């Protein structure tokens, strides 16, 4: 991987703090920390022990994976 590729990738990221993520998801920081502790969270970048960042593209992909089709759930209950 070239240095230029890494720079382009880093500069194209839209990094979000835990506070930003909580606001984006309309959740509390405590809920975000619970997601992290359980391992059920978007991929993140650990800058330091107290500095975690999320790439918005990863957050959006993670949220997309959480979508539930109500019709599908209804069909599962019938079986």
mmCIF file of the N, C-alpha and C atoms, coordinates in Angstrom:
data_MODEL
# 
_entry.id   MODEL 
# 
loop_
_atom_site.group_PDB 
_atom_site.id 
_atom_site.type_symbol 
_atom_site.label_atom_id 
_atom_site.label_alt_id 
_atom_site.label_comp_id 
_atom_site.label_asym_id 
_atom_site.label_entity_id 
_atom_site.label_seq_id 
_atom_site.pdbx_PDB_ins_code 
_atom_site.Cartn_x 
_atom_site.Cartn_y 
_atom_site.Cartn_z 
_atom_site.occupancy 
_atom_site.B_iso_or_equiv 
_atom_site.pdbx_formal_charge 
_atom_site.auth_seq_id 
_atom_site.auth_comp_id 
_atom_site.auth_asym_id 
_atom_site.auth_atom_id 
_atom_site.pdbx_PDB_model_num 
ATOM 1   N N  . UNK A 1 1  ? 0.849   -1.171  0.000  1.00 0.00 ? 1  UNK A N  1 
ATOM 2   C CA . UNK A 1 1  ? 0.000   0.000   0.000  1.00 0.00 ? 1  UNK A CA 1 
ATOM 3   C C  . UNK A 1 1  ? 0.899   1.239   0.000  1.00 0.00 ? 1  UNK A C  1 
ATOM 4   N N  . UNK A 1 2  ? 0.628   2.141   -0.895 1.00 0.00 ? 2  UNK A N  1 
ATOM 5   C CA . UNK A 1 2  ? 1.493   3.313   -1.016 1.00 0.00 ? 2  UNK A CA 1 
ATOM 6   C C  . UNK A 1 2  ? 1.104   4.401   -0.007 1.00 0.00 ? 2  UNK A C  1 
ATOM 7   N N  . UNK A 1 3  ? 2.058   5.240   0.259  1.00 0.00 ? 3  UNK A N  1 
ATOM 8   C CA . UNK A 1 3  ? 1.868   6.362   1.175  1.00 0.00 ? 3  UNK A CA 1 
ATOM 9   C C  . UNK A 1 3  ? 0.755   7.281   0.671  1.00 0.00 ? 3  UNK A C  1 
ATOM 10  N N  . UNK A 1 4  ? 0.718   7.518   -0.646 1.00 0.00 ? 4  UNK A N  1 
ATOM 11  C CA . UNK A 1 4  ? -0.311  8.403   -1.222 1.00 0.00 ? 4  UNK A CA 1 
ATOM 12  C C  . UNK A 1 4  ? -1.709  7.824   -1.016 1.00 0.00 ? 4  UNK A C  1 
ATOM 13  N N  . UNK A 1 5  ? -1.830  6.505   -1.202 1.00 0.00 ? 5  UNK A N  1 
ATOM 14  C CA . UNK A 1 5  ? -3.128  5.860   -0.998 1.00 0.00 ? 5  UNK A CA 1 
ATOM 15  C C  . UNK A 1 5  ? -3.599  6.043   0.442  1.00 0.00 ? 5  UNK A C  1 
ATOM 16  N N  . UNK A 1 6  ? -2.702  5.858   1.375  1.00 0.00 ? 6  UNK A N  1 
ATOM 17  C CA . UNK A 1 6  ? -3.055  6.002   2.793  1.00 0.00 ? 6  UNK A CA 1 
ATOM 18  C C  . UNK A 1 6  ? -3.493  7.433   3.083  1.00 0.00 ? 6  UNK A C  1 
ATOM 19  N N  . UNK A 1 7  ? -2.774  8.417   2.553  1.00 0.00 ? 7  UNK A N  1 
ATOM 20  C CA . UNK A 1 7  ? -3.153  9.817   2.765  1.00 0.00 ? 7  UNK A CA 1 
ATOM 21  C C  . UNK A 1 7  ? -4.526  10.114  2.187  1.00 0.00 ? 7  UNK A C  1 
ATOM 22  N N  . UNK A 1 8  ? -4.798  9.624   0.997  1.00 0.00 ? 8  UNK A N  1 
ATOM 23  C CA . UNK A 1 8  ? -6.099  9.855   0.372  1.00 0.00 ? 8  UNK A CA 1 
ATOM 24  C C  . UNK A 1 8  ? -7.191  9.208   1.207  1.00 0.00 ? 8  UNK A C  1 
ATOM 25  N N  . UNK A 1 9  ? -6.958  7.998   1.677  1.00 0.00 ? 9  UNK A N  1 
ATOM 26  C CA . UNK A 1 9  ? -7.948  7.295   2.499  1.00 0.00 ? 9  UNK A CA 1 
ATOM 27  C C  . UNK A 1 9  ? -8.230  8.057   3.794  1.00 0.00 ? 9  UNK A C  1 
ATOM 28  N N  . UNK A 1 10 ? -7.186  8.500   4.468  1.00 0.00 ? 10 UNK A N  1 
ATOM 29  C CA . UNK A 1 10 ? -7.355  9.225   5.726  1.00 0.00 ? 10 UNK A CA 1 
ATOM 30  C C  . UNK A 1 10 ? -8.090  10.537  5.505  1.00 0.00 ? 10 UNK A C  1 
ATOM 31  N N  . UNK A 1 11 ? -7.737  11.266  4.468  1.00 0.00 ? 11 UNK A N  1 
ATOM 32  C CA . UNK A 1 11 ? -8.373  12.558  4.227  1.00 0.00 ? 11 UNK A CA 1 
ATOM 33  C C  . UNK A 1 11 ? -9.800  12.421  3.713  1.00 0.00 ? 11 UNK A C  1 
ATOM 34  N N  . UNK A 1 12 ? -10.159 11.250  3.194  1.00 0.00 ? 12 UNK A N  1 
ATOM 35  C CA . UNK A 1 12 ? -11.528 11.069  2.716  1.00 0.00 ? 12 UNK A CA 1 
ATOM 36  C C  . UNK A 1 12 ? -12.463 10.599  3.821  1.00 0.00 ? 12 UNK A C  1 
ATOM 37  N N  . UNK A 1 13 ? -11.902 10.231  4.974  1.00 0.00 ? 13 UNK A N  1 
ATOM 38  C CA . UNK A 1 13 ? -12.731 9.786   6.098  1.00 0.00 ? 13 UNK A CA 1 
ATOM 39  C C  . UNK A 1 13 ? -13.443 10.966  6.742  1.00 0.00 ? 13 UNK A C  1 
ATOM 40  N N  . UNK A 1 14 ? -14.639 10.706  7.189  1.00 0.00 ? 14 UNK A N  1 
ATOM 41  C CA . UNK A 1 14 ? -15.363 11.680  7.996  1.00 0.00 ? 14 UNK A CA 1 
ATOM 42  C C  . UNK A 1 14 ? -15.406 11.091  9.408  1.00 0.00 ? 14 UNK A C  1 
ATOM 43  N N  . UNK A 1 15 ? -14.454 11.500  10.221 1.00 0.00 ? 15 UNK A N  1 
ATOM 44  C CA . UNK A 1 15 ? -14.314 10.910  11.549 1.00 0.00 ? 15 UNK A CA 1 
ATOM 45  C C  . UNK A 1 15 ? -15.299 11.521  12.538 1.00 0.00 ? 15 UNK A C  1 
ATOM 46  N N  . UNK A 1 16 ? -15.830 10.653  13.377 1.00 0.00 ? 16 UNK A N  1 
ATOM 47  C CA . UNK A 1 16 ? -16.808 11.058  14.379 1.00 0.00 ? 16 UNK A CA 1 
ATOM 48  C C  . UNK A 1 16 ? -16.316 10.592  15.741 1.00 0.00 ? 16 UNK A C  1 
ATOM 49  N N  . UNK A 1 17 ? -16.460 11.441  16.733 1.00 0.00 ? 17 UNK A N  1 
ATOM 50  C CA . UNK A 1 17 ? -16.150 11.060  18.113 1.00 0.00 ? 17 UNK A CA 1 
ATOM 51  C C  . UNK A 1 17 ? -17.335 10.277  18.679 1.00 0.00 ? 17 UNK A C  1 
ATOM 52  N N  . UNK A 1 18 ? -17.178 9.784   19.882 1.00 0.00 ? 18 UNK A N  1 
ATOM 53  C CA . UNK A 1 18 ? -18.289 9.094   20.534 1.00 0.00 ? 18 UNK A CA 1 
ATOM 54  C C  . UNK A 1 18 ? -19.458 10.052  20.724 1.00 0.00 ? 18 UNK A C  1 
ATOM 55  N N  . UNK A 1 19 ? -19.148 11.290  21.058 1.00 0.00 ? 19 UNK A N  1 
ATOM 56  C CA . UNK A 1 19 ? -20.204 12.300  21.210 1.00 0.00 ? 19 UNK A CA 1 
ATOM 57  C C  . UNK A 1 19 ? -20.915 12.544  19.879 1.00 0.00 ? 19 UNK A C  1 
ATOM 58  N N  . UNK A 1 20 ? -20.129 12.644  18.801 1.00 0.00 ? 20 UNK A N  1 
ATOM 59  C CA . UNK A 1 20 ? -20.714 12.837  17.467 1.00 0.00 ? 20 UNK A CA 1 
ATOM 60  C C  . UNK A 1 20 ? -21.608 11.658  17.089 1.00 0.00 ? 20 UNK A C  1 
ATOM 61  N N  . UNK A 1 21 ? -21.105 10.452  17.358 1.00 0.00 ? 21 UNK A N  1 
ATOM 62  C CA . UNK A 1 21 ? -21.871 9.247   17.025 1.00 0.00 ? 21 UNK A CA 1 
ATOM 63  C C  . UNK A 1 21 ? -23.166 9.193   17.819 1.00 0.00 ? 21 UNK A C  1 
ATOM 64  N N  . UNK A 1 22 ? -23.094 9.533   19.095 1.00 0.00 ? 22 UNK A N  1 
ATOM 65  C CA . UNK A 1 22 ? -24.304 9.540   19.928 1.00 0.00 ? 22 UNK A CA 1 
ATOM 66  C C  . UNK A 1 22 ? -25.329 10.528  19.365 1.00 0.00 ? 22 UNK A C  1 
ATOM 67  N N  . UNK A 1 23 ? -24.883 11.696  18.979 1.00 0.00 ? 23 UNK A N  1 
ATOM 68  C CA . UNK A 1 23 ? -25.792 12.694  18.407 1.00 0.00 ? 23 UNK A CA 1 
ATOM 69  C C  . UNK A 1 23 ? -26.350 12.216  17.067 1.00 0.00 ? 23 UNK A C  1 
ATOM 70  N N  . UNK A 1 24 ? -25.485 11.638  16.234 1.00 0.00 ? 24 UNK A N  1 
ATOM 71  C CA . UNK A 1 24 ? -25.887 11.149  14.913 1.00 0.00 ? 24 UNK A CA 1 
ATOM 72  C C  . UNK A 1 24 ? -26.961 10.069  15.028 1.00 0.00 ? 24 UNK A C  1 
ATOM 73  N N  . UNK A 1 25 ? -26.809 9.206   16.036 1.00 0.00 ? 25 UNK A N  1 
ATOM 74  C CA . UNK A 1 25 ? -27.755 8.104   16.220 1.00 0.00 ? 25 UNK A CA 1 
ATOM 75  C C  . UNK A 1 25 ? -28.895 8.463   17.159 1.00 0.00 ? 25 UNK A C  1 
ATOM 76  N N  . UNK A 1 26 ? -28.878 9.673   17.700 1.00 0.00 ? 26 UNK A N  1 
ATOM 77  C CA . UNK A 1 26 ? -29.880 10.121  18.668 1.00 0.00 ? 26 UNK A CA 1 
ATOM 78  C C  . UNK A 1 26 ? -29.918 9.163   19.859 1.00 0.00 ? 26 UNK A C  1 
ATOM 79  N N  . UNK A 1 27 ? -28.726 8.829   20.345 1.00 0.00 ? 27 UNK A N  1 
ATOM 80  C CA . UNK A 1 27 ? -28.537 7.944   21.485 1.00 0.00 ? 27 UNK A CA 1 
ATOM 81  C C  . UNK A 1 27 ? -27.668 8.657   22.511 1.00 0.00 ? 27 UNK A C  1 
ATOM 82  N N  . UNK A 1 28 ? -27.525 8.052   23.668 1.00 0.00 ? 28 UNK A N  1 
ATOM 83  C CA . UNK A 1 28 ? -26.643 8.624   24.682 1.00 0.00 ? 28 UNK A CA 1 
ATOM 84  C C  . UNK A 1 28 ? -25.226 8.081   24.508 1.00 0.00 ? 28 UNK A C  1 
ATOM 85  N N  . UNK A 1 29 ? -24.255 8.794   25.091 1.00 0.00 ? 29 UNK A N  1 
ATOM 86  C CA . UNK A 1 29 ? -22.875 8.305   25.073 1.00 0.00 ? 29 UNK A CA 1 
ATOM 87  C C  . UNK A 1 29 ? -22.809 6.967   25.803 1.00 0.00 ? 29 UNK A C  1 
ATOM 88  N N  . UNK A 1 30 ? -23.568 6.824   26.851 1.00 0.00 ? 30 UNK A N  1 
ATOM 89  C CA . UNK A 1 30 ? -23.576 5.576   27.619 1.00 0.00 ? 30 UNK A CA 1 
ATOM 90  C C  . UNK A 1 30 ? -23.987 4.396   26.729 1.00 0.00 ? 30 UNK A C  1 
ATOM 91  N N  . UNK A 1 31 ? -24.985 4.601   25.893 1.00 0.00 ? 31 UNK A N  1 
ATOM 92  C CA . UNK A 1 31 ? -25.420 3.543   24.973 1.00 0.00 ? 31 UNK A CA 1 
ATOM 93  C C  . UNK A 1 31 ? -24.313 3.189   23.994 1.00 0.00 ? 31 UNK A C  1 
ATOM 94  N N  . UNK A 1 32 ? -23.610 4.189   23.495 1.00 0.00 ? 32 UNK A N  1 
ATOM 95  C CA . UNK A 1 32 ? -22.505 3.939   22.560 1.00 0.00 ? 32 UNK A CA 1 
ATOM 96  C C  . UNK A 1 32 ? -21.420 3.116   23.257 1.00 0.00 ? 32 UNK A C  1 
ATOM 97  N N  . UNK A 1 33 ? -21.090 3.471   24.492 1.00 0.00 ? 33 UNK A N  1 
ATOM 98  C CA . UNK A 1 33 ? -20.096 2.704   25.247 1.00 0.00 ? 33 UNK A CA 1 
ATOM 99  C C  . UNK A 1 33 ? -20.562 1.257   25.460 1.00 0.00 ? 33 UNK A C  1 
ATOM 100 N N  . UNK A 1 34 ? -21.859 1.049   25.654 1.00 0.00 ? 34 UNK A N  1 
ATOM 101 C CA . UNK A 1 34 ? -22.391 -0.305  25.800 1.00 0.00 ? 34 UNK A CA 1 
ATOM 102 C C  . UNK A 1 34 ? -22.224 -1.094  24.501 1.00 0.00 ? 34 UNK A C  1 
ATOM 103 N N  . UNK A 1 35 ? -22.494 -0.439  23.372 1.00 0.00 ? 35 UNK A N  1 
ATOM 104 C CA . UNK A 1 35 ? -22.283 -1.090  22.072 1.00 0.00 ? 35 UNK A CA 1 
ATOM 105 C C  . UNK A 1 35 ? -20.822 -1.519  21.926 1.00 0.00 ? 35 UNK A C  1 
ATOM 106 N N  . UNK A 1 36 ? -19.914 -0.628  22.278 1.00 0.00 ? 36 UNK A N  1 
ATOM 107 C CA . UNK A 1 36 ? -18.484 -0.920  22.165 1.00 0.00 ? 36 UNK A CA 1 
ATOM 108 C C  . UNK A 1 36 ? -18.106 -2.089  23.073 1.00 0.00 ? 36 UNK A C  1 
ATOM 109 N N  . UNK A 1 37 ? -18.579 -2.060  24.320 1.00 0.00 ? 37 UNK A N  1 
ATOM 110 C CA . UNK A 1 37 ? -18.249 -3.115  25.280 1.00 0.00 ? 37 UNK A CA 1 
ATOM 111 C C  . UNK A 1 37 ? -18.771 -4.476  24.827 1.00 0.00 ? 37 UNK A C  1 
ATOM 112 N N  . UNK A 1 38 ? -19.920 -4.487  24.174 1.00 0.00 ? 38 UNK A N  1 
ATOM 113 C CA . UNK A 1 38 ? -20.510 -5.754  23.724 1.00 0.00 ? 38 UNK A CA 1 
ATOM 114 C C  . UNK A 1 38 ? -19.897 -6.237  22.412 1.00 0.00 ? 38 UNK A C  1 
ATOM 115 N N  . UNK A 1 39 ? -19.173 -5.352  21.733 1.00 0.00 ? 39 UNK A N  1 
ATOM 116 C CA . UNK A 1 39 ? -18.601 -5.718  20.431 1.00 0.00 ? 39 UNK A CA 1 
ATOM 117 C C  . UNK A 1 39 ? -19.574 -5.511  19.290 1.00 0.00 ? 39 UNK A C  1 
ATOM 118 N N  . UNK A 1 40 ? -20.768 -5.059  19.586 1.00 0.00 ? 40 UNK A N  1 
ATOM 119 C CA . UNK A 1 40 ? -21.789 -4.810  18.561 1.00 0.00 ? 40 UNK A CA 1 
ATOM 120 C C  . UNK A 1 40 ? -21.791 -3.328  18.223 1.00 0.00 ? 40 UNK A C  1 
ATOM 121 N N  . UNK A 1 41 ? -20.770 -2.924  17.479 1.00 0.00 ? 41 UNK A N  1 
ATOM 122 C CA . UNK A 1 41 ? -20.629 -1.517  17.118 1.00 0.00 ? 41 UNK A CA 1 
ATOM 123 C C  . UNK A 1 41 ? -19.936 -1.422  15.763 1.00 0.00 ? 41 UNK A C  1 
ATOM 124 N N  . UNK A 1 42 ? -19.981 -0.250  15.159 1.00 0.00 ? 42 UNK A N  1 
ATOM 125 C CA . UNK A 1 42 ? -19.252 -0.077  13.901 1.00 0.00 ? 42 UNK A CA 1 
ATOM 126 C C  . UNK A 1 42 ? -17.745 -0.192  14.143 1.00 0.00 ? 42 UNK A C  1 
ATOM 127 N N  . UNK A 1 43 ? -16.985 -0.536  13.113 1.00 0.00 ? 43 UNK A N  1 
ATOM 128 C CA . UNK A 1 43 ? -15.530 -0.527  13.267 1.00 0.00 ? 43 UNK A CA 1 
ATOM 129 C C  . UNK A 1 43 ? -15.075 0.864   13.710 1.00 0.00 ? 43 UNK A C  1 
ATOM 130 N N  . UNK A 1 44 ? -14.032 0.915   14.517 1.00 0.00 ? 44 UNK A N  1 
ATOM 131 C CA . UNK A 1 44 ? -13.553 2.207   15.006 1.00 0.00 ? 44 UNK A CA 1 
ATOM 132 C C  . UNK A 1 44 ? -12.038 2.256   14.978 1.00 0.00 ? 44 UNK A C  1 
ATOM 133 N N  . UNK A 1 45 ? -11.530 3.467   15.132 1.00 0.00 ? 45 UNK A N  1 
ATOM 134 C CA . UNK A 1 45 ? -10.095 3.717   15.151 1.00 0.00 ? 45 UNK A CA 1 
ATOM 135 C C  . UNK A 1 45 ? -9.752  4.149   16.574 1.00 0.00 ? 45 UNK A C  1 
ATOM 136 N N  . UNK A 1 46 ? -8.864  3.415   17.206 1.00 0.00 ? 46 UNK A N  1 
ATOM 137 C CA . UNK A 1 46 ? -8.445  3.768   18.565 1.00 0.00 ? 46 UNK A CA 1 
ATOM 138 C C  . UNK A 1 46 ? -7.181  4.611   18.452 1.00 0.00 ? 46 UNK A C  1 
ATOM 139 N N  . UNK A 1 47 ? -7.343  5.915   18.606 1.00 0.00 ? 47 UNK A N  1 
ATOM 140 C CA . UNK A 1 47 ? -6.215  6.838   18.553 1.00 0.00 ? 47 UNK A CA 1 
ATOM 141 C C  . UNK A 1 47 ? -5.377  6.693   19.819 1.00 0.00 ? 47 UNK A C  1 
ATOM 142 N N  . UNK A 1 48 ? -6.061  6.611   20.950 1.00 0.00 ? 48 UNK A N  1 
ATOM 143 C CA . UNK A 1 48 ? -5.423  6.369   22.241 1.00 0.00 ? 48 UNK A CA 1 
ATOM 144 C C  . UNK A 1 48 ? -6.469  5.699   23.127 1.00 0.00 ? 48 UNK A C  1 
ATOM 145 N N  . UNK A 1 49 ? -6.109  5.421   24.364 1.00 0.00 ? 49 UNK A N  1 
ATOM 146 C CA . UNK A 1 49 ? -7.043  4.727   25.259 1.00 0.00 ? 49 UNK A CA 1 
ATOM 147 C C  . UNK A 1 49 ? -8.361  5.482   25.427 1.00 0.00 ? 49 UNK A C  1 
ATOM 148 N N  . UNK A 1 50 ? -8.310  6.795   25.370 1.00 0.00 ? 50 UNK A N  1 
ATOM 149 C CA . UNK A 1 50 ? -9.520  7.600   25.587 1.00 0.00 ? 50 UNK A CA 1 
ATOM 150 C C  . UNK A 1 50 ? -9.991  8.329   24.334 1.00 0.00 ? 50 UNK A C  1 
ATOM 151 N N  . UNK A 1 51 ? -9.411  8.018   23.195 1.00 0.00 ? 51 UNK A N  1 
ATOM 152 C CA . UNK A 1 51 ? -9.754  8.723   21.966 1.00 0.00 ? 51 UNK A CA 1 
ATOM 153 C C  . UNK A 1 51 ? -10.113 7.706   20.890 1.00 0.00 ? 51 UNK A C  1 
ATOM 154 N N  . UNK A 1 52 ? -11.409 7.532   20.674 1.00 0.00 ? 52 UNK A N  1 
ATOM 155 C CA . UNK A 1 52 ? -11.925 6.592   19.677 1.00 0.00 ? 52 UNK A CA 1 
ATOM 156 C C  . UNK A 1 52 ? -12.661 7.399   18.616 1.00 0.00 ? 52 UNK A C  1 
ATOM 157 N N  . UNK A 1 53 ? -12.426 7.051   17.365 1.00 0.00 ? 53 UNK A N  1 
ATOM 158 C CA . UNK A 1 53 ? -13.094 7.724   16.246 1.00 0.00 ? 53 UNK A CA 1 
ATOM 159 C C  . UNK A 1 53 ? -13.780 6.686   15.370 1.00 0.00 ? 53 UNK A C  1 
ATOM 160 N N  . UNK A 1 54 ? -14.881 7.083   14.787 1.00 0.00 ? 54 UNK A N  1 
ATOM 161 C CA . UNK A 1 54 ? -15.643 6.246   13.869 1.00 0.00 ? 54 UNK A CA 1 
ATOM 162 C C  . UNK A 1 54 ? -15.680 6.933   12.515 1.00 0.00 ? 54 UNK A C  1 
ATOM 163 N N  . UNK A 1 55 ? -15.490 6.165   11.449 1.00 0.00 ? 55 UNK A N  1 
ATOM 164 C CA . UNK A 1 55 ? -15.638 6.696   10.093 1.00 0.00 ? 55 UNK A CA 1 
ATOM 165 C C  . UNK A 1 55 ? -17.129 6.651   9.760  1.00 0.00 ? 55 UNK A C  1 
ATOM 166 N N  . UNK A 1 56 ? -17.657 7.760   9.305  1.00 0.00 ? 56 UNK A N  1 
ATOM 167 C CA . UNK A 1 56 ? -19.102 7.832   9.045  1.00 0.00 ? 56 UNK A CA 1 
ATOM 168 C C  . UNK A 1 56 ? -19.558 6.779   8.040  1.00 0.00 ? 56 UNK A C  1 
ATOM 169 N N  . UNK A 1 57 ? -18.728 6.467   7.062  1.00 0.00 ? 57 UNK A N  1 
ATOM 170 C CA . UNK A 1 57 ? -19.091 5.433   6.085  1.00 0.00 ? 57 UNK A CA 1 
ATOM 171 C C  . UNK A 1 57 ? -19.267 4.078   6.772  1.00 0.00 ? 57 UNK A C  1 
ATOM 172 N N  . UNK A 1 58 ? -18.405 3.767   7.732  1.00 0.00 ? 58 UNK A N  1 
ATOM 173 C CA . UNK A 1 58 ? -18.530 2.517   8.490  1.00 0.00 ? 58 UNK A CA 1 
ATOM 174 C C  . UNK A 1 58 ? -19.787 2.532   9.355  1.00 0.00 ? 58 UNK A C  1 
ATOM 175 N N  . UNK A 1 59 ? -20.077 3.672   9.943  1.00 0.00 ? 59 UNK A N  1 
ATOM 176 C CA . UNK A 1 59 ? -21.285 3.804   10.771 1.00 0.00 ? 59 UNK A CA 1 
ATOM 177 C C  . UNK A 1 59 ? -22.528 3.579   9.919  1.00 0.00 ? 59 UNK A C  1 
ATOM 178 N N  . UNK A 1 60 ? -22.567 4.221   8.755  1.00 0.00 ? 60 UNK A N  1 
ATOM 179 C CA . UNK A 1 60 ? -23.723 4.068   7.867  1.00 0.00 ? 60 UNK A CA 1 
ATOM 180 C C  . UNK A 1 60 ? -23.887 2.617   7.404  1.00 0.00 ? 60 UNK A C  1 
ATOM 181 N N  . UNK A 1 61 ? -22.772 1.950   7.092  1.00 0.00 ? 61 UNK A N  1 
ATOM 182 C CA . UNK A 1 61 ? -22.832 0.543   6.674  1.00 0.00 ? 61 UNK A CA 1 
ATOM 183 C C  . UNK A 1 61 ? -23.325 -0.334  7.821  1.00 0.00 ? 61 UNK A C  1 
ATOM 184 N N  . UNK A 1 62 ? -22.851 -0.054  9.032  1.00 0.00 ? 62 UNK A N  1 
ATOM 185 C CA . UNK A 1 62 ? -23.277 -0.817  10.204 1.00 0.00 ? 62 UNK A CA 1 
ATOM 186 C C  . UNK A 1 62 ? -24.773 -0.625  10.454 1.00 0.00 ? 62 UNK A C  1 
ATOM 187 N N  . UNK A 1 63 ? -25.229 0.614   10.368 1.00 0.00 ? 63 UNK A N  1 
ATOM 188 C CA . UNK A 1 63 ? -26.659 0.879   10.558 1.00 0.00 ? 63 UNK A CA 1 
ATOM 189 C C  . UNK A 1 63 ? -27.489 0.182   9.480  1.00 0.00 ? 63 UNK A C  1 
ATOM 190 N N  . UNK A 1 64 ? -27.001 0.203   8.259  1.00 0.00 ? 64 UNK A N  1 
ATOM 191 C CA . UNK A 1 64 ? -27.701 -0.466  7.155  1.00 0.00 ? 64 UNK A CA 1 
ATOM 192 C C  . UNK A 1 64 ? -27.830 -1.962  7.442  1.00 0.00 ? 64 UNK A C  1 
ATOM 193 N N  . UNK A 1 65 ? -26.807 -2.557  8.026  1.00 0.00 ? 65 UNK A N  1 
ATOM 194 C CA . UNK A 1 65 ? -26.839 -3.993  8.337  1.00 0.00 ? 65 UNK A CA 1 
ATOM 195 C C  . UNK A 1 65 ? -27.827 -4.316  9.454  1.00 0.00 ? 65 UNK A C  1 
ATOM 196 N N  . UNK A 1 66 ? -28.251 -3.315  10.190 1.00 0.00 ? 66 UNK A N  1 
ATOM 197 C CA . UNK A 1 66 ? -29.180 -3.507  11.305 1.00 0.00 ? 66 UNK A CA 1 
ATOM 198 C C  . UNK A 1 66 ? -30.646 -3.410  10.882 1.00 0.00 ? 66 UNK A C  1 
ATOM 199 N N  . UNK A 1 67 ? -30.886 -3.060  9.625  1.00 0.00 ? 67 UNK A N  1 
ATOM 200 C CA . UNK A 1 67 ? -32.267 -2.919  9.171  1.00 0.00 ? 67 UNK A CA 1 
ATOM 201 C C  . UNK A 1 67 ? -33.009 -4.241  9.257  1.00 0.00 ? 67 UNK A C  1 
ATOM 202 N N  . UNK A 1 68 ? -34.269 -4.152  9.655  1.00 0.00 ? 68 UNK A N  1 
ATOM 203 C CA . UNK A 1 68 ? -35.128 -5.320  9.769  1.00 0.00 ? 68 UNK A CA 1 
ATOM 204 C C  . UNK A 1 68 ? -36.354 -5.086  8.909  1.00 0.00 ? 68 UNK A C  1 
ATOM 205 N N  . UNK A 1 69 ? -36.696 -6.076  8.115  1.00 0.00 ? 69 UNK A N  1 
ATOM 206 C CA . UNK A 1 69 ? -37.901 -6.003  7.291  1.00 0.00 ? 69 UNK A CA 1 
ATOM 207 C C  . UNK A 1 69 ? -39.068 -6.554  8.118  1.00 0.00 ? 69 UNK A C  1 
ATOM 208 N N  . UNK A 1 70 ? -40.047 -5.709  8.454  1.00 0.00 ? 70 UNK A N  1 
ATOM 209 C CA . UNK A 1 70 ? -41.163 -6.173  9.299  1.00 0.00 ? 70 UNK A CA 1 
ATOM 210 C C  . UNK A 1 70 ? -41.926 -7.344  8.675  1.00 0.00 ? 70 UNK A C  1 
ATOM 211 N N  . UNK A 1 71 ? -42.022 -7.372  7.361  1.00 0.00 ? 71 UNK A N  1 
ATOM 212 C CA . UNK A 1 71 ? -42.730 -8.473  6.689  1.00 0.00 ? 71 UNK A CA 1 
ATOM 213 C C  . UNK A 1 71 ? -41.983 -9.788  6.907  1.00 0.00 ? 71 UNK A C  1 
ATOM 214 N N  . UNK A 1 72 ? -40.658 -9.718  6.817  1.00 0.00 ? 72 UNK A N  1 
ATOM 215 C CA . UNK A 1 72 ? -39.853 -10.919 7.033  1.00 0.00 ? 72 UNK A CA 1 
ATOM 216 C C  . UNK A 1 72 ? -39.992 -11.422 8.460  1.00 0.00 ? 72 UNK A C  1 
ATOM 217 N N  . UNK A 1 73 ? -40.013 -10.510 9.410  1.00 0.00 ? 73 UNK A N  1 
ATOM 218 C CA . UNK A 1 73 ? -40.158 -10.896 10.813 1.00 0.00 ? 73 UNK A CA 1 
ATOM 219 C C  . UNK A 1 73 ? -41.528 -11.538 11.054 1.00 0.00 ? 73 UNK A C  1 
ATOM 220 N N  . UNK A 1 74 ? -42.540 -11.031 10.397 1.00 0.00 ? 74 UNK A N  1 
ATOM 221 C CA . UNK A 1 74 ? -43.892 -11.574 10.537 1.00 0.00 ? 74 UNK A CA 1 
ATOM 222 C C  . UNK A 1 74 ? -43.942 -12.996 10.001 1.00 0.00 ? 74 UNK A C  1 
ATOM 223 N N  . UNK A 1 75 ? -43.266 -13.224 8.876  1.00 0.00 ? 75 UNK A N  1 
ATOM 224 C CA . UNK A 1 75 ? -43.230 -14.560 8.276  1.00 0.00 ? 75 UNK A CA 1 
ATOM 225 C C  . UNK A 1 75 ? -42.491 -15.542 9.187  1.00 0.00 ? 75 UNK A C  1 
ATOM 226 N N  . UNK A 1 76 ? -41.435 -15.105 9.827  1.00 0.00 ? 76 UNK A N  1 
ATOM 227 C CA . UNK A 1 76 ? -40.680 -15.982 10.728 1.00 0.00 ? 76 UNK A CA 1 
ATOM 228 C C  . UNK A 1 76 ? -41.531 -16.422 11.915 1.00 0.00 ? 76 UNK A C  1 
ATOM 229 N N  . UNK A 1 77 ? -42.362 -15.509 12.410 1.00 0.00 ? 77 UNK A N  1 
ATOM 230 C CA . UNK A 1 77 ? -43.203 -15.832 13.565 1.00 0.00 ? 77 UNK A CA 1 
ATOM 231 C C  . UNK A 1 77 ? -44.271 -16.859 13.198 1.00 0.00 ? 77 UNK A C  1 
ATOM 232 N N  . UNK A 1 78 ? -44.719 -16.864 11.947 1.00 0.00 ? 78 UNK A N  1 
ATOM 233 C CA . UNK A 1 78 ? -45.760 -17.808 11.508 1.00 0.00 ? 78 UNK A CA 1 
ATOM 234 C C  . UNK A 1 78 ? -45.229 -19.237 11.460 1.00 0.00 ? 78 UNK A C  1 
ATOM 235 N N  . UNK A 1 79 ? -43.939 -19.402 11.225 1.00 0.00 ? 79 UNK A N  1 
ATOM 236 C CA . UNK A 1 79 ? -43.364 -20.750 11.055 1.00 0.00 ? 79 UNK A CA 1 
ATOM 237 C C  . UNK A 1 79 ? -43.246 -21.478 12.327 1.00 0.00 ? 79 UNK A C  1 
# 
